[in-house]
């Protein structure tokens, strides 16, 4: 592979690649040798060193172990993955990671914190604007906040339409709905479904998210097709809170929501042949 010089100050991805090459060469290893140690190809190592590929967290942990870098790459990879998020979304992701309470209503899609890898890939693939693998890895890395010893209290209201919108096909949706049922078992996370039968409701204007903090002002976040909008304006937060309370009241209970998710999963995405005739696993 042709080597190219990176400017380590250009981006977190460039800095990661620069430091990986420097550490590998200091250890006296070729691309292929390091690849064999961390269970990947030398070509992939080269692509990461030249900032052509985005490293993932497991890869970084293996590199740290192989090169004895005391967790340096495991710490750096979080910055790299965060940099793969759209620039307009990064401020929200920073606040999301600090929130003590997350309340969200989603009208069309499963919230990013709850998406499976396959579902996220299907969503992000609707736009061909770069390294999809890196963008998927960045989205999944956001979900690490739910794995903390003290995760944010997260309450999600999904429109029933989310369950029926066949993102990625039958198999992807079956896996995604099964994942929602699995997440229902978590103490700090609750999922409700707003049924079609609710009729007109306070979420008709679209999806939105409320973030609450232990010591900072509350925030309401919305998106349009261009970018996101985040505000701590007290009137906007109050309006969002009232709308969310009404949505929770109109939604099914947590148990009834789980039953509906399970029913849609079996009836709509069950073990039937795909349109091309392949049987589902």
C-alpha positions as CSV (number, residue, x, y, z in Angstrom):
1,X,0.0,0.0,0.0
2,X,1.3,3.4,-0.9
3,X,2.0,5.4,2.3
4,X,0.9,9.0,2.6
5,X,1.8,11.5,5.2
6,X,-0.9,12.6,7.5
7,X,-1.3,15.9,9.3
8,X,-2.1,14.8,12.8
9,X,-3.8,18.1,13.5
10,X,-6.3,17.8,10.7
11,X,-8.8,15.6,12.5
12,X,-9.1,13.0,15.2
13,X,-9.1,10.3,12.5
14,X,-5.9,11.6,11.0
15,X,-4.3,11.8,14.5
16,X,-5.3,8.3,15.2
17,X,-3.8,7.0,11.9
18,X,-0.6,9.0,12.5
19,X,-0.1,7.7,16.0
20,X,-0.9,4.1,15.0
21,X,1.7,4.1,12.3
22,X,4.2,5.7,14.7
23,X,3.5,3.1,17.4
24,X,3.6,0.2,14.9
25,X,6.9,1.3,13.4
26,X,8.4,1.9,16.9
27,X,7.5,-1.8,17.7
28,X,9.2,-2.9,14.5
29,X,6.1,-4.5,13.0
30,X,5.0,-4.6,9.4
31,X,1.3,-4.0,8.5
32,X,0.8,-7.7,8.1
33,X,2.5,-8.6,11.3
34,X,0.4,-6.2,13.4
35,X,-2.7,-7.4,11.5
36,X,-2.0,-11.0,12.4
37,X,-1.7,-10.1,16.1
38,X,-5.0,-8.1,16.2
39,X,-6.9,-10.5,13.9
40,X,-7.3,-8.4,10.8
41,X,-5.6,-7.9,7.5
42,X,-2.5,-5.8,7.0
43,X,-4.6,-3.9,4.4
44,X,-7.0,-2.8,7.0
45,X,-4.2,-1.6,9.3
46,X,-2.9,0.4,6.3
47,X,-6.3,1.9,5.6
48,X,-6.6,3.1,9.2
49,X,-3.1,4.5,9.2
50,X,-3.9,6.6,6.2
51,X,-7.3,7.7,7.5
52,X,-9.2,5.8,4.8
53,X,-11.1,3.7,7.4
54,X,-12.5,4.5,10.7
55,X,-11.2,2.3,13.6
56,X,-13.7,0.7,16.0
57,X,-13.5,0.2,19.7
58,X,-12.7,-3.5,19.7
59,X,-9.9,-2.9,17.2
60,X,-8.4,-0.2,19.4
61,X,-8.4,-2.4,22.5
62,X,-6.5,-5.1,20.6
63,X,-4.0,-2.6,19.3
64,X,-3.4,-1.3,22.8
65,X,-2.7,-4.8,24.0
66,X,-0.5,-5.6,21.0
67,X,1.6,-2.5,21.2
68,X,1.6,-1.9,24.9
69,X,0.2,1.6,24.5
70,X,-1.5,1.7,27.9
71,X,-5.0,2.3,26.6
72,X,-4.1,5.3,24.4
73,X,-6.0,4.1,21.3
74,X,-9.0,2.9,23.4
75,X,-9.2,6.5,24.7
76,X,-8.7,8.1,21.4
77,X,-11.2,6.1,19.5
78,X,-14.1,7.8,21.3
79,X,-13.1,11.1,19.8
80,X,-12.6,9.5,16.4
81,X,-16.1,8.0,16.4
82,X,-17.7,11.2,17.7
83,X,-16.1,13.1,14.8
84,X,-17.9,10.8,12.4
85,X,-21.3,12.2,13.5
86,X,-22.6,15.1,11.4
87,X,-21.1,18.4,12.6
88,X,-24.5,19.8,13.4
89,X,-25.3,16.7,15.5
90,X,-22.2,16.6,17.6
91,X,-23.3,19.3,20.2
92,X,-26.4,17.3,20.8
93,X,-24.5,14.1,21.2
94,X,-22.3,15.8,23.8
95,X,-25.3,16.9,25.8
96,X,-27.0,13.5,25.4
97,X,-23.9,11.9,26.9
98,X,-24.2,14.2,30.0
99,X,-28.0,13.9,30.5
100,X,-29.5,12.4,33.6
101,X,-32.9,11.9,32.0
102,X,-33.8,11.4,28.3
103,X,-37.4,11.6,27.1
104,X,-38.0,11.2,23.4
105,X,-41.0,10.8,21.0
106,X,-40.2,9.2,17.7
107,X,-42.7,9.5,14.8
108,X,-40.9,7.5,12.1
109,X,-37.8,5.7,13.2
110,X,-36.4,3.8,16.2
111,X,-34.3,6.2,18.3
112,X,-30.6,6.0,17.6
113,X,-29.9,4.8,21.1
114,X,-32.1,1.8,20.6
115,X,-31.1,0.8,17.0
116,X,-29.5,-2.4,16.0
117,X,-26.4,-2.4,13.8
118,X,-28.4,-3.6,10.8
119,X,-31.2,-1.1,11.3
120,X,-28.8,1.8,11.7
121,X,-27.0,0.7,8.5
122,X,-30.3,0.6,6.6
123,X,-31.2,4.1,7.8
124,X,-27.7,5.6,7.2
125,X,-27.5,4.0,3.7
126,X,-30.4,6.0,2.4
127,X,-27.7,8.7,1.8
128,X,-24.4,7.8,0.1
129,X,-22.2,10.4,1.7
130,X,-19.1,8.7,3.0
131,X,-17.9,5.8,5.0
132,X,-21.1,4.0,6.1
133,X,-19.1,1.7,8.4
134,X,-17.7,4.6,10.3
135,X,-21.1,6.3,10.6
136,X,-22.7,3.1,11.9
137,X,-19.9,2.6,14.4
138,X,-20.4,6.2,15.6
139,X,-24.1,5.7,16.0
140,X,-23.6,2.5,18.0
141,X,-20.9,4.1,20.1
142,X,-23.5,6.6,21.4
143,X,-25.3,3.7,22.9
144,X,-22.5,3.2,25.4
145,X,-24.2,5.7,27.7
146,X,-26.9,3.0,28.4
147,X,-24.2,0.6,29.6
148,X,-22.9,2.8,32.4
149,X,-23.2,1.8,36.0
150,X,-25.6,4.9,36.3
151,X,-27.2,5.2,32.9
152,X,-29.6,8.1,32.1
153,X,-33.2,7.3,32.9
154,X,-34.6,6.9,29.4
155,X,-38.2,7.0,28.4
156,X,-39.1,6.4,24.7
157,X,-42.5,6.9,23.1
158,X,-42.7,5.4,19.6
159,X,-45.5,5.9,17.1
160,X,-47.0,2.6,16.1
161,X,-45.9,3.6,12.5
162,X,-42.3,3.0,13.6
163,X,-43.1,-0.7,14.0
164,X,-44.6,-1.0,10.5
165,X,-42.1,1.1,8.6
166,X,-40.0,-1.8,7.1
167,X,-36.6,-0.3,7.4
168,X,-34.1,-2.7,5.8
169,X,-36.6,-5.4,5.2
170,X,-38.3,-8.1,7.2
171,X,-35.3,-9.7,8.8
172,X,-33.8,-6.4,9.9
173,X,-37.1,-5.3,11.4
174,X,-37.7,-8.6,13.2
175,X,-34.2,-8.3,14.8
176,X,-34.9,-4.6,15.7
177,X,-38.3,-5.3,17.3
178,X,-36.8,-8.2,19.3
179,X,-34.1,-5.8,20.4
180,X,-36.7,-3.4,21.7
181,X,-38.3,-6.2,23.7
182,X,-34.9,-7.1,25.1
183,X,-34.3,-3.4,26.1
184,X,-37.6,-3.4,28.0
185,X,-35.9,-5.5,30.6
186,X,-33.6,-2.7,31.7
187,X,-34.4,-1.0,34.9
188,X,-33.6,2.6,33.6
189,X,-35.3,2.3,30.2
190,X,-39.0,2.2,29.3
191,X,-40.6,2.0,25.9
192,X,-44.2,2.9,25.1
193,X,-46.0,2.7,21.8
194,X,-48.5,5.4,20.7
195,X,-51.2,3.4,18.9
196,X,-52.8,4.4,15.7
197,X,-56.1,4.4,17.6
198,X,-54.9,7.4,19.6
199,X,-56.0,9.6,16.8
200,X,-54.9,13.3,16.8
201,X,-52.1,13.8,19.4
202,X,-49.5,16.4,20.5
203,X,-46.7,14.7,18.5
204,X,-48.3,15.3,15.1
205,X,-45.7,18.0,14.4
206,X,-42.9,15.4,14.5
207,X,-40.2,13.8,16.7
208,X,-38.5,15.6,19.6
209,X,-36.3,14.9,22.6
210,X,-36.1,16.3,26.1
211,X,-32.8,16.2,28.0
212,X,-32.7,16.8,31.8
213,X,-29.5,17.3,33.7
214,X,-28.5,17.2,37.4
215,X,-27.2,20.8,37.4
216,X,-27.7,22.3,33.9
217,X,-30.9,23.7,32.3
218,X,-33.2,21.3,30.5
219,X,-33.0,21.1,26.7
220,X,-35.5,20.3,24.0
221,X,-34.1,19.0,20.7
222,X,-35.8,18.7,17.3
223,X,-34.6,18.0,13.7
224,X,-35.6,19.0,10.2
225,X,-34.2,17.5,7.0
226,X,-31.1,19.8,7.1
227,X,-30.0,19.9,10.7
228,X,-30.9,19.7,14.4
229,X,-32.1,22.5,16.7
230,X,-31.4,22.5,20.4
231,X,-32.6,25.1,22.9
232,X,-32.8,25.7,26.6
233,X,-35.5,28.4,26.2
234,X,-37.8,27.9,29.2
235,X,-41.0,28.3,27.2
236,X,-39.9,25.8,24.5
237,X,-38.9,23.3,27.2
238,X,-42.2,23.8,29.0
239,X,-44.1,23.3,25.8
240,X,-42.1,20.2,24.9
241,X,-42.6,18.8,28.4
242,X,-46.4,19.3,28.3
243,X,-46.6,17.7,24.8
244,X,-44.6,14.8,26.0
245,X,-46.8,14.3,29.1
246,X,-49.8,14.1,26.8
247,X,-48.1,11.6,24.5
248,X,-47.2,9.4,27.5
249,X,-50.8,9.5,28.7
250,X,-52.2,8.6,25.2
251,X,-49.6,5.8,24.7
252,X,-50.1,2.2,25.7
253,X,-48.7,1.0,29.0
254,X,-45.2,-0.4,29.0
255,X,-46.6,-4.0,29.2
256,X,-49.2,-3.4,26.5
257,X,-46.6,-1.8,24.3
258,X,-44.4,-4.8,24.6
259,X,-47.3,-7.0,23.7
260,X,-48.0,-4.9,20.6
261,X,-44.3,-4.9,19.6
262,X,-44.2,-8.7,19.9
263,X,-47.4,-9.1,17.9
264,X,-46.2,-6.9,15.1
265,X,-42.9,-8.7,15.1
266,X,-44.6,-12.1,14.6
267,X,-47.5,-11.1,12.3
268,X,-45.6,-8.6,10.0
269,X,-42.0,-9.9,10.2
270,X,-42.4,-13.5,11.0
271,X,-40.8,-16.5,9.3
272,X,-42.2,-15.9,5.9
273,X,-40.3,-15.9,2.5
274,X,-38.8,-12.7,1.4
275,X,-40.1,-11.3,-1.9
276,X,-37.2,-13.1,-3.7
277,X,-38.4,-16.4,-2.3
278,X,-35.7,-16.9,0.4
279,X,-36.9,-18.3,3.7
280,X,-36.2,-16.2,6.7
281,X,-33.8,-17.6,9.3
